Amino acid sequence: MDSHGAGGGSNVPAFLAKLWTLVEDPDTDPLICWSPEGNSFHVFDQGRFAKEVLPKYFKHNNMASFVRQLNMYGFRKVVHIEQGGLVKPEKDDTEFQHPFFVRAHENLLENIKRKVNNLACVKNEEVKVRQDNVSKLITDVQLIKGKQESMDCRLLAMKQ
């Protein structure tokens, strides 16, 4: 297998192939680049990154969508202890990492899998279960309303 599999006929999803190209491209380094160790990547100036870089590679310029995609593939935001998680770093710098997203190891990309739990099947089953639950709930509520009304009538009769 060749080491430049991201674009070619390998099983690497388009998102990951594009992400690899983005991080590798020296032209995008001011906004997205490898960490010095090469086991994570940085996004600088999210506003500019979203506006200038995302639309060239993706059908949107939405940083939140980009981060959601990263999360879906199991990427994690790196939080540095010295930032304490609370202190905002002085520059707009977000770092992401995935054990199989490593500089010079493009061949590892195909190990990155999208997090799914047979979504289509689950969804349809869930919807059916929910509909059944809702129907049952409505029936129960109508029954209770009926009993309530008949009790109200009896109470009224007893008062009189």
VMD Tcl script that builds the backbone (N, CA, C; Angstrom):
set m [mol new atoms 480]
animate dup $m
set s [atomselect $m all]
$s set {name element resname resid chain x y z} {
  {N N MET 1 A 0.845 -1.199 0.000}
  {CA C MET 1 A 0.000 0.000 0.000}
  {C C MET 1 A 0.881 1.251 0.000}
  {N N ASP 2 A 0.527 2.233 -0.852}
  {CA C ASP 2 A 1.371 3.430 -0.914}
  {C C ASP 2 A 1.067 4.365 0.245}
  {N N SER 3 A 2.031 5.238 0.547}
  {CA C SER 3 A 1.880 6.087 1.732}
  {C C SER 3 A 1.001 7.298 1.456}
  {N N HIS 4 A 0.646 7.524 0.179}
  {CA C HIS 4 A -0.201 8.672 -0.128}
  {C C HIS 4 A -1.623 8.209 -0.378}
  {N N GLY 5 A -2.167 7.472 0.582}
  {CA C GLY 5 A -3.465 6.834 0.402}
  {C C GLY 5 A -4.658 7.737 0.599}
  {N N ALA 6 A -4.504 8.885 1.236}
  {CA C ALA 6 A -5.669 9.679 1.619}
  {C C ALA 6 A -6.564 9.997 0.428}
  {N N GLY 7 A -5.971 10.405 -0.686}
  {CA C GLY 7 A -6.791 10.749 -1.835}
  {C C GLY 7 A -7.135 9.521 -2.649}
  {N N GLY 8 A -6.173 8.645 -2.842}
  {CA C GLY 8 A -6.318 7.492 -3.732}
  {C C GLY 8 A -7.336 6.501 -3.223}
  {N N GLY 9 A -7.383 5.340 -3.826}
  {CA C GLY 9 A -8.468 4.402 -3.591}
  {C C GLY 9 A -8.511 3.780 -2.217}
  {N N SER 10 A -8.017 4.430 -1.210}
  {CA C SER 10 A -8.037 3.826 0.129}
  {C C SER 10 A -9.378 4.087 0.805}
  {N N ASN 11 A -9.551 3.531 2.001}
  {CA C ASN 11 A -10.838 3.656 2.704}
  {C C ASN 11 A -10.859 4.864 3.622}
  {N N VAL 12 A -10.219 5.943 3.220}
  {CA C VAL 12 A -10.171 7.122 4.090}
  {C C VAL 12 A -11.315 8.061 3.713}
  {N N PRO 13 A -12.181 8.387 4.683}
  {CA C PRO 13 A -13.288 9.306 4.395}
  {C C PRO 13 A -12.780 10.658 3.896}
  {N N ALA 14 A -13.591 11.297 3.053}
  {CA C ALA 14 A -13.209 12.577 2.450}
  {C C ALA 14 A -12.811 13.603 3.516}
  {N N PHE 15 A -13.547 13.627 4.617}
  {CA C PHE 15 A -13.247 14.625 5.652}
  {C C PHE 15 A -11.806 14.487 6.138}
  {N N LEU 16 A -11.384 13.241 6.405}
  {CA C LEU 16 A -10.034 13.010 6.931}
  {C C LEU 16 A -8.973 13.319 5.880}
  {N N ALA 17 A -9.261 12.962 4.637}
  {CA C ALA 17 A -8.317 13.247 3.554}
  {C C ALA 17 A -8.119 14.758 3.423}
  {N N LYS 18 A -9.229 15.506 3.496}
  {CA C LYS 18 A -9.149 16.965 3.384}
  {C C LYS 18 A -8.416 17.547 4.586}
  {N N LEU 19 A -8.729 17.025 5.770}
  {CA C LEU 19 A -8.074 17.510 6.988}
  {C C LEU 19 A -6.564 17.320 6.880}
  {N N TRP 20 A -6.157 16.141 6.418}
  {CA C TRP 20 A -4.721 15.842 6.254}
  {C C TRP 20 A -4.083 16.853 5.311}
  {N N THR 21 A -4.736 17.080 4.172}
  {CA C THR 21 A -4.222 18.027 3.176}
  {C C THR 21 A -4.080 19.413 3.790}
  {N N LEU 22 A -5.100 19.817 4.542}
  {CA C LEU 22 A -5.115 21.127 5.197}
  {C C LEU 22 A -3.927 21.306 6.143}
  {N N VAL 23 A -3.739 20.287 7.003}
  {CA C VAL 23 A -2.695 20.384 8.036}
  {C C VAL 23 A -1.312 20.327 7.366}
  {N N GLU 24 A -1.187 19.531 6.314}
  {CA C GLU 24 A 0.081 19.368 5.608}
  {C C GLU 24 A 0.463 20.600 4.792}
  {N N ASP 25 A -0.541 21.298 4.245}
  {CA C ASP 25 A -0.297 22.390 3.300}
  {C C ASP 25 A 0.447 23.549 3.967}
  {N N PRO 26 A 1.667 23.834 3.511}
  {CA C PRO 26 A 2.425 24.944 4.138}
  {C C PRO 26 A 1.706 26.291 3.997}
  {N N ASP 27 A 0.902 26.446 2.928}
  {CA C ASP 27 A 0.196 27.715 2.723}
  {C C ASP 27 A -0.818 28.002 3.818}
  {N N THR 28 A -1.333 26.952 4.461}
  {CA C THR 28 A -2.349 27.172 5.502}
  {C C THR 28 A -1.724 27.226 6.901}
  {N N ASP 29 A -0.399 27.063 7.000}
  {CA C ASP 29 A 0.265 27.006 8.317}
  {C C ASP 29 A -0.038 28.172 9.256}
  {N N PRO 30 A -0.219 29.392 8.759}
  {CA C PRO 30 A -0.547 30.469 9.715}
  {C C PRO 30 A -1.874 30.218 10.440}
  {N N LEU 31 A -2.753 29.383 9.849}
  {CA C LEU 31 A -4.065 29.161 10.451}
  {C C LEU 31 A -4.281 27.730 10.935}
  {N N ILE 32 A -3.598 26.754 10.321}
  {CA C ILE 32 A -3.715 25.360 10.769}
  {C C ILE 32 A -2.413 24.642 10.437}
  {N N CYS 33 A -1.825 23.976 11.438}
  {CA C CYS 33 A -0.549 23.300 11.195}
  {C C CYS 33 A -0.292 22.228 12.260}
  {N N TRP 34 A 0.682 21.372 11.975}
  {CA C TRP 34 A 1.087 20.335 12.924}
  {C C TRP 34 A 1.693 20.971 14.168}
  {N N SER 35 A 1.576 20.287 15.299}
  {CA C SER 35 A 2.328 20.686 16.497}
  {C C SER 35 A 3.785 20.320 16.239}
  {N N PRO 36 A 4.721 20.885 16.998}
  {CA C PRO 36 A 6.137 20.539 16.787}
  {C C PRO 36 A 6.400 19.037 16.860}
  {N N GLU 37 A 5.682 18.313 17.736}
  {CA C GLU 37 A 5.909 16.867 17.886}
  {C C GLU 37 A 5.255 16.093 16.746}
  {N N GLY 38 A 4.270 16.705 16.072}
  {CA C GLY 38 A 3.611 16.045 14.958}
  {C C GLY 38 A 2.524 15.058 15.371}
  {N N ASN 39 A 2.121 15.077 16.651}
  {CA C ASN 39 A 1.061 14.148 17.074}
  {C C ASN 39 A -0.256 14.874 17.342}
  {N N SER 40 A -0.324 16.146 16.946}
  {CA C SER 40 A -1.557 16.922 17.071}
  {C C SER 40 A -1.464 18.081 16.079}
  {N N PHE 41 A -2.565 18.841 15.943}
  {CA C PHE 41 A -2.492 20.020 15.079}
  {C C PHE 41 A -3.175 21.201 15.748}
  {N N HIS 42 A -2.760 22.386 15.351}
  {CA C HIS 42 A -3.280 23.631 15.923}
  {C C HIS 42 A -4.143 24.354 14.905}
  {N N VAL 43 A -5.225 24.955 15.386}
  {CA C VAL 43 A -5.999 25.898 14.581}
  {C C VAL 43 A -5.841 27.256 15.243}
  {N N PHE 44 A -5.295 28.228 14.500}
  {CA C PHE 44 A -5.116 29.587 15.019}
  {C C PHE 44 A -6.193 30.481 14.420}
  {N N ASP 45 A -6.624 31.467 15.176}
  {CA C ASP 45 A -7.567 32.470 14.681}
  {C C ASP 45 A -8.766 31.810 14.002}
  {N N GLN 46 A -9.635 31.219 14.835}
  {CA C GLN 46 A -10.768 30.440 14.322}
  {C C GLN 46 A -11.632 31.239 13.341}
  {N N GLY 47 A -11.795 32.519 13.597}
  {CA C GLY 47 A -12.620 33.361 12.719}
  {C C GLY 47 A -12.071 33.362 11.307}
  {N N ARG 48 A -10.780 33.675 11.172}
  {CA C ARG 48 A -10.147 33.712 9.848}
  {C C ARG 48 A -10.101 32.314 9.239}
  {N N PHE 49 A -9.787 31.310 10.061}
  {CA C PHE 49 A -9.711 29.930 9.583}
  {C C PHE 49 A -11.046 29.524 8.954}
  {N N ALA 50 A -12.143 29.816 9.668}
  {CA C ALA 50 A -13.471 29.442 9.186}
  {C C ALA 50 A -13.809 30.182 7.890}
  {N N LYS 51 A -13.437 31.455 7.833}
  {CA C LYS 51 A -13.828 32.283 6.696}
  {C C LYS 51 A -12.944 32.014 5.472}
  {N N GLU 52 A -11.618 31.843 5.702}
  {CA C GLU 52 A -10.686 31.785 4.578}
  {C C GLU 52 A -10.328 30.364 4.152}
  {N N VAL 53 A -10.253 29.436 5.101}
  {CA C VAL 53 A -9.757 28.099 4.770}
  {C C VAL 53 A -10.887 27.092 4.558}
  {N N LEU 54 A -11.847 27.041 5.500}
  {CA C LEU 54 A -12.902 26.020 5.414}
  {C C LEU 54 A -13.626 25.979 4.058}
  {N N PRO 55 A -14.074 27.141 3.525}
  {CA C PRO 55 A -14.843 27.071 2.274}
  {C C PRO 55 A -14.048 26.494 1.097}
  {N N LYS 56 A -12.711 26.569 1.169}
  {CA C LYS 56 A -11.902 26.023 0.074}
  {C C LYS 56 A -11.921 24.499 0.072}
  {N N TYR 57 A -12.188 23.912 1.228}
  {CA C TYR 57 A -12.111 22.457 1.348}
  {C C TYR 57 A -13.462 21.810 1.636}
  {N N PHE 58 A -14.359 22.568 2.269}
  {CA C PHE 58 A -15.640 22.006 2.685}
  {C C PHE 58 A -16.773 22.867 2.127}
  {N N LYS 59 A -17.993 22.363 2.225}
  {CA C LYS 59 A -19.138 23.091 1.665}
  {C C LYS 59 A -19.663 24.136 2.648}
  {N N HIS 60 A -18.870 24.524 3.626}
  {CA C HIS 60 A -19.352 25.496 4.617}
  {C C HIS 60 A -18.177 26.311 5.148}
  {N N ASN 61 A -18.497 27.336 5.933}
  {CA C ASN 61 A -17.448 28.112 6.608}
  {C C ASN 61 A -17.812 28.214 8.081}
  {N N ASN 62 A -18.226 27.063 8.640}
  {CA C ASN 62 A -18.749 27.031 10.000}
  {C C ASN 62 A -17.793 26.266 10.908}
  {N N MET 63 A -17.151 26.977 11.808}
  {CA C MET 63 A -16.168 26.370 12.711}
  {C C MET 63 A -16.815 25.284 13.571}
  {N N ALA 64 A -18.046 25.543 14.037}
  {CA C ALA 64 A -18.727 24.569 14.903}
  {C C ALA 64 A -18.944 23.249 14.164}
  {N N SER 65 A -19.301 23.329 12.872}
  {CA C SER 65 A -19.498 22.104 12.084}
  {C C SER 65 A -18.180 21.346 11.940}
  {N N PHE 66 A -17.106 22.100 11.727}
  {CA C PHE 66 A -15.782 21.490 11.587}
  {C C PHE 66 A -15.406 20.747 12.874}
  {N N VAL 67 A -15.621 21.396 14.007}
  {CA C VAL 67 A -15.293 20.777 15.306}
  {C C VAL 67 A -16.197 19.564 15.553}
  {N N ARG 68 A -17.477 19.666 15.168}
  {CA C ARG 68 A -18.384 18.534 15.328}
  {C C ARG 68 A -17.895 17.335 14.527}
  {N N GLN 69 A -17.427 17.596 13.290}
  {CA C GLN 69 A -16.869 16.520 12.458}
  {C C GLN 69 A -15.668 15.885 13.154}
  {N N LEU 70 A -14.782 16.728 13.672}
  {CA C LEU 70 A -13.595 16.218 14.378}
  {C C LEU 70 A -14.033 15.303 15.516}
  {N N ASN 71 A -15.007 15.771 16.305}
  {CA C ASN 71 A -15.496 14.975 17.441}
  {C C ASN 71 A -16.077 13.652 16.972}
  {N N MET 72 A -16.793 13.706 15.835}
  {CA C MET 72 A -17.404 12.487 15.312}
  {C C MET 72 A -16.359 11.425 14.972}
  {N N TYR 73 A -15.179 11.883 14.579}
  {CA C TYR 73 A -14.102 10.946 14.242}
  {C C TYR 73 A -13.183 10.680 15.433}
  {N N GLY 74 A -13.582 11.140 16.618}
  {CA C GLY 74 A -12.837 10.807 17.829}
  {C C GLY 74 A -11.653 11.714 18.126}
  {N N PHE 75 A -11.557 12.859 17.451}
  {CA C PHE 75 A -10.500 13.817 17.785}
  {C C PHE 75 A -10.836 14.465 19.120}
  {N N ARG 76 A -9.809 14.780 19.905}
  {CA C ARG 76 A -10.003 15.412 21.203}
  {C C ARG 76 A -9.287 16.747 21.240}
  {N N LYS 77 A -9.900 17.696 21.901}
  {CA C LYS 77 A -9.247 18.989 22.117}
  {C C LYS 77 A -8.171 18.790 23.179}
  {N N VAL 78 A -6.988 19.345 22.940}
  {CA C VAL 78 A -5.893 19.217 23.908}
  {C C VAL 78 A -5.953 20.415 24.848}
  {N N VAL 79 A -6.042 20.129 26.144}
  {CA C VAL 79 A -6.036 21.216 27.132}
  {C C VAL 79 A -4.718 21.154 27.883}
  {N N HIS 80 A -4.021 22.269 27.900}
  {CA C HIS 80 A -2.724 22.298 28.575}
  {C C HIS 80 A -2.893 22.690 30.035}
  {N N ILE 81 A -2.168 21.999 30.900}
  {CA C ILE 81 A -2.304 22.215 32.338}
  {C C ILE 81 A -1.988 23.665 32.699}
  {N N GLU 82 A -0.932 24.218 32.060}
  {CA C GLU 82 A -0.559 25.584 32.454}
  {C C GLU 82 A -1.668 26.585 32.136}
  {N N GLN 83 A -2.555 26.212 31.193}
  {CA C GLN 83 A -3.700 27.083 30.925}
  {C C GLN 83 A -4.769 26.849 31.981}
  {N N GLY 84 A -4.624 25.747 32.699}
  {CA C GLY 84 A -5.572 25.432 33.761}
  {C C GLY 84 A -6.984 25.202 33.257}
  {N N GLY 85 A -7.130 25.199 31.936}
  {CA C GLY 85 A -8.466 25.000 31.396}
  {C C GLY 85 A -9.341 26.235 31.569}
  {N N LEU 86 A -8.975 27.125 32.487}
  {CA C LEU 86 A -9.804 28.298 32.777}
  {C C LEU 86 A -9.202 29.554 32.165}
  {N N VAL 87 A -7.869 29.677 32.302}
  {CA C VAL 87 A -7.190 30.863 31.779}
  {C C VAL 87 A -7.198 30.774 30.259}
  {N N LYS 88 A -7.749 31.795 29.615}
  {CA C LYS 88 A -7.757 31.824 28.151}
  {C C LYS 88 A -6.316 32.001 27.668}
  {N N PRO 89 A -5.864 31.155 26.710}
  {CA C PRO 89 A -4.533 31.394 26.164}
  {C C PRO 89 A -4.511 32.765 25.492}
  {N N GLU 90 A -3.332 33.396 25.479}
  {CA C GLU 90 A -3.265 34.773 24.999}
  {C C GLU 90 A -3.589 34.855 23.511}
  {N N LYS 91 A -3.311 33.781 22.749}
  {CA C LYS 91 A -3.717 33.827 21.338}
  {C C LYS 91 A -4.785 32.778 21.074}
  {N N ASP 92 A -5.565 33.025 20.029}
  {CA C ASP 92 A -6.648 32.120 19.651}
  {C C ASP 92 A -6.017 30.868 19.050}
  {N N ASP 93 A -5.800 29.861 19.870}
  {CA C ASP 93 A -5.085 28.654 19.457}
  {C C ASP 93 A -5.803 27.441 20.031}
  {N N THR 94 A -6.364 26.614 19.161}
  {CA C THR 94 A -7.032 25.392 19.608}
  {C C THR 94 A -6.259 24.208 19.047}
  {N N GLU 95 A -5.990 23.240 19.920}
  {CA C GLU 95 A -5.186 22.083 19.502}
  {C C GLU 95 A -6.059 20.826 19.551}
  {N N PHE 96 A -5.959 20.003 18.499}
  {CA C PHE 96 A -6.719 18.757 18.425}
  {C C PHE 96 A -5.767 17.589 18.212}
  {N N GLN 97 A -6.179 16.401 18.747}
  {CA C GLN 97 A -5.322 15.243 18.570}
  {C C GLN 97 A -6.127 13.983 18.445}
  {N N HIS 98 A -5.558 13.038 17.699}
  {CA C HIS 98 A -6.138 11.698 17.544}
  {C C HIS 98 A -4.960 10.741 17.447}
  {N N PRO 99 A -5.030 9.591 18.144}
  {CA C PRO 99 A -3.886 8.671 18.143}
  {C C PRO 99 A -3.437 8.247 16.738}
  {N N PHE 100 A -4.343 8.265 15.759}
  {CA C PHE 100 A -3.975 7.834 14.402}
  {C C PHE 100 A -3.778 9.004 13.440}
  {N N PHE 101 A -3.781 10.226 13.960}
  {CA C PHE 101 A -3.519 11.390 13.102}
  {C C PHE 101 A -2.141 11.907 13.469}
  {N N VAL 102 A -1.130 11.392 12.760}
  {CA C VAL 102 A 0.265 11.663 13.131}
  {C C VAL 102 A 1.037 12.076 11.882}
  {N N ARG 103 A 1.823 13.161 12.009}
  {CA C ARG 103 A 2.608 13.651 10.876}
  {C C ARG 103 A 3.480 12.532 10.303}
  {N N ALA 104 A 3.558 12.468 8.985}
  {CA C ALA 104 A 4.388 11.497 8.254}
  {C C ALA 104 A 3.844 10.065 8.335}
  {N N HIS 105 A 2.647 9.893 8.902}
  {CA C HIS 105 A 2.050 8.549 8.979}
  {C C HIS 105 A 0.644 8.559 8.387}
  {N N GLU 106 A 0.573 8.989 7.139}
  {CA C GLU 106 A -0.719 9.088 6.459}
  {C C GLU 106 A -1.411 7.728 6.389}
  {N N ASN 107 A -0.616 6.668 6.391}
  {CA C ASN 107 A -1.172 5.308 6.310}
  {C C ASN 107 A -2.066 4.972 7.501}
  {N N LEU 108 A -1.896 5.694 8.640}
  {CA C LEU 108 A -2.711 5.419 9.830}
  {C C LEU 108 A -4.137 5.959 9.695}
  {N N LEU 109 A -4.334 6.867 8.741}
  {CA C LEU 109 A -5.646 7.524 8.628}
  {C C LEU 109 A -6.795 6.536 8.519}
  {N N GLU 110 A -6.555 5.401 7.831}
  {CA C GLU 110 A -7.698 4.513 7.633}
  {C C GLU 110 A -8.115 3.802 8.911}
  {N N ASN 111 A -7.343 3.959 9.983}
  {CA C ASN 111 A -7.758 3.415 11.284}
  {C C ASN 111 A -8.732 4.340 12.006}
  {N N ILE 112 A -8.866 5.562 11.512}
  {CA C ILE 112 A -9.770 6.518 12.157}
  {C C ILE 112 A -11.175 6.235 11.656}
  {N N LYS 113 A -12.039 5.832 12.563}
  {CA C LYS 113 A -13.402 5.475 12.182}
  {C C LYS 113 A -14.382 6.478 12.757}
  {N N ARG 114 A -15.421 6.719 11.990}
  {CA C ARG 114 A -16.486 7.606 12.457}
  {C C ARG 114 A -17.245 6.891 13.572}
  {N N LYS 115 A -17.580 7.630 14.605}
  {CA C LYS 115 A -18.300 7.022 15.720}
  {C C LYS 115 A -19.768 6.866 15.356}
  {N N VAL 116 A -20.187 5.633 15.041}
  {CA C VAL 116 A -21.601 5.373 14.763}
  {C C VAL 116 A -21.991 4.091 15.474}
  {N N ASN 117 A -23.253 4.012 15.865}
  {CA C ASN 117 A -23.745 2.767 16.447}
  {C C ASN 117 A -24.946 2.341 15.619}
  {N N ASN 118 A -24.651 1.980 14.357}
  {CA C ASN 118 A -25.706 1.558 13.422}
  {C C ASN 118 A -26.861 2.546 13.459}
  {N N LEU 119 A -26.545 3.779 13.193}
  {CA C LEU 119 A -27.468 4.885 13.408}
  {C C LEU 119 A -28.815 4.685 12.713}
  {N N ALA 120 A -28.805 4.285 11.445}
  {CA C ALA 120 A -30.064 4.177 10.689}
  {C C ALA 120 A -31.025 3.214 11.383}
  {N N CYS 121 A -30.531 2.021 11.747}
  {CA C CYS 121 A -31.382 1.023 12.405}
  {C C CYS 121 A -31.882 1.563 13.738}
  {N N VAL 122 A -30.964 2.076 14.517}
  {CA C VAL 122 A -31.312 2.590 15.844}
  {C C VAL 122 A -32.394 3.652 15.718}
  {N N LYS 123 A -32.180 4.602 14.800}
  {CA C LYS 123 A -33.127 5.706 14.642}
  {C C LYS 123 A -34.545 5.188 14.385}
  {N N ASN 124 A -34.705 4.326 13.375}
  {CA C ASN 124 A -36.042 3.838 13.029}
  {C C ASN 124 A -36.684 3.107 14.205}
  {N N GLU 125 A -35.900 2.251 14.873}
  {CA C GLU 125 A -36.427 1.529 16.034}
  {C C GLU 125 A -36.874 2.516 17.108}
  {N N GLU 126 A -35.986 3.485 17.400}
  {CA C GLU 126 A -36.290 4.475 18.438}
  {C C GLU 126 A -37.573 5.222 18.112}
  {N N VAL 127 A -37.694 5.645 16.856}
  {CA C VAL 127 A -38.868 6.415 16.456}
  {C C VAL 127 A -40.124 5.577 16.672}
  {N N LYS 128 A -40.082 4.320 16.259}
  {CA C LYS 128 A -41.230 3.430 16.407}
  {C C LYS 128 A -41.574 3.295 17.900}
  {N N VAL 129 A -40.546 3.055 18.733}
  {CA C VAL 129 A -40.757 2.915 20.182}
  {C C VAL 129 A -41.371 4.190 20.739}
  {N N ARG 130 A -40.824 5.337 20.317}
  {CA C ARG 130 A -41.339 6.610 20.810}
  {C C ARG 130 A -42.802 6.793 20.421}
  {N N GLN 131 A -43.133 6.474 19.162}
  {CA C GLN 131 A -44.522 6.631 18.716}
  {C C GLN 131 A -45.449 5.760 19.546}
  {N N ASP 132 A -45.012 4.510 19.790}
  {CA C ASP 132 A -45.813 3.604 20.615}
  {C C ASP 132 A -45.996 4.190 22.015}
  {N N ASN 133 A -44.904 4.696 22.581}
  {CA C ASN 133 A -44.969 5.289 23.923}
  {C C ASN 133 A -45.939 6.460 23.954}
  {N N VAL 134 A -45.848 7.320 22.939}
  {CA C VAL 134 A -46.709 8.505 22.897}
  {C C VAL 134 A -48.174 8.079 22.799}
  {N N SER 135 A -48.443 7.104 21.921}
  {CA C SER 135 A -49.829 6.629 21.777}
  {C C SER 135 A -50.352 6.102 23.106}
  {N N LYS 136 A -49.536 5.299 23.772}
  {CA C LYS 136 A -49.934 4.729 25.064}
  {C C LYS 136 A -50.191 5.852 26.071}
  {N N LEU 137 A -49.314 6.840 26.072}
  {CA C LEU 137 A -49.447 7.965 26.992}
  {C C LEU 137 A -50.762 8.698 26.768}
  {N N ILE 138 A -51.077 8.956 25.498}
  {CA C ILE 138 A -52.315 9.678 25.171}
  {C C ILE 138 A -53.520 8.876 25.656}
  {N N THR 139 A -53.500 7.568 25.384}
  {CA C THR 139 A -54.598 6.697 25.830}
  {C C THR 139 A -54.743 6.784 27.348}
  {N N ASP 140 A -53.606 6.655 28.064}
  {CA C ASP 140 A -53.637 6.711 29.530}
  {C C ASP 140 A -54.217 8.038 30.022}
  {N N VAL 141 A -53.767 9.138 29.412}
  {CA C VAL 141 A -54.234 10.460 29.836}
  {C C VAL 141 A -55.744 10.572 29.617}
  {N N GLN 142 A -56.221 10.060 28.457}
  {CA C GLN 142 A -57.665 10.128 28.184}
  {C C GLN 142 A -58.446 9.308 29.208}
  {N N LEU 143 A -57.908 8.137 29.564}
  {CA C LEU 143 A -58.542 7.303 30.589}
  {C C LEU 143 A -58.636 8.057 31.907}
  {N N ILE 144 A -57.520 8.661 32.307}
  {CA C ILE 144 A -57.471 9.387 33.580}
  {C C ILE 144 A -58.458 10.555 33.557}
  {N N LYS 145 A -58.492 11.274 32.410}
  {CA C LYS 145 A -59.436 12.393 32.293}
  {C C LYS 145 A -60.869 11.907 32.470}
  {N N GLY 146 A -61.183 10.762 31.830}
  {CA C GLY 146 A -62.531 10.177 31.943}
  {C C GLY 146 A -62.866 9.880 33.386}
  {N N LYS 147 A -61.938 9.212 34.096}
  {CA C LYS 147 A -62.163 8.862 35.513}
  {C C LYS 147 A -62.329 10.130 36.342}
  {N N GLN 148 A -61.472 11.114 36.070}
  {CA C GLN 148 A -61.518 12.384 36.797}
  {C C GLN 148 A -62.896 13.024 36.645}
  {N N GLU 149 A -63.393 13.055 35.396}
  {CA C GLU 149 A -64.696 13.687 35.138}
  {C C GLU 149 A -65.810 12.944 35.860}
  {N N SER 150 A -65.753 11.604 35.825}
  {CA C SER 150 A -66.833 10.844 36.490}
  {C C SER 150 A -66.729 11.034 38.005}
  {N N MET 151 A -65.529 11.159 38.540}
  {CA C MET 151 A -65.369 11.401 39.981}
  {C C MET 151 A -65.880 12.792 40.343}
  {N N ASP 152 A -65.591 13.769 39.451}
  {CA C ASP 152 A -66.097 15.137 39.680}
  {C C ASP 152 A -67.629 15.103 39.753}
  {N N CYS 153 A -68.254 14.381 38.834}
  {CA C CYS 153 A -69.717 14.293 38.813}
  {C C CYS 153 A -70.241 13.678 40.106}
  {N N ARG 154 A -69.591 12.542 40.511}
  {CA C ARG 154 A -70.024 11.869 41.748}
  {C C ARG 154 A -69.874 12.811 42.937}
  {N N LEU 155 A -68.751 13.500 43.013}
  {CA C LEU 155 A -68.485 14.416 44.113}
  {C C LEU 155 A -69.569 15.489 44.173}
  {N N LEU 156 A -69.882 16.031 43.004}
  {CA C LEU 156 A -70.909 17.070 42.883}
  {C C LEU 156 A -72.246 16.516 43.382}
  {N N ALA 157 A -72.592 15.294 42.964}
  {CA C ALA 157 A -73.842 14.655 43.363}
  {C C ALA 157 A -73.865 14.477 44.886}
  {N N MET 158 A -72.741 14.055 45.455}
  {CA C MET 158 A -72.661 13.815 46.900}
  {C C MET 158 A -72.828 15.117 47.659}
  {N N LYS 159 A -72.208 16.199 47.140}
  {CA C LYS 159 A -72.321 17.512 47.795}
  {C C LYS 159 A -73.776 17.941 47.852}
  {N N GLN 160 A -74.485 17.695 46.751}
  {CA C GLN 160 A -75.885 18.145 46.686}
  {C C GLN 160 A -76.737 17.254 47.560}
}
mol reanalyze $m
mol bondsrecalc $m
mol representation Tube
mol addrep $m
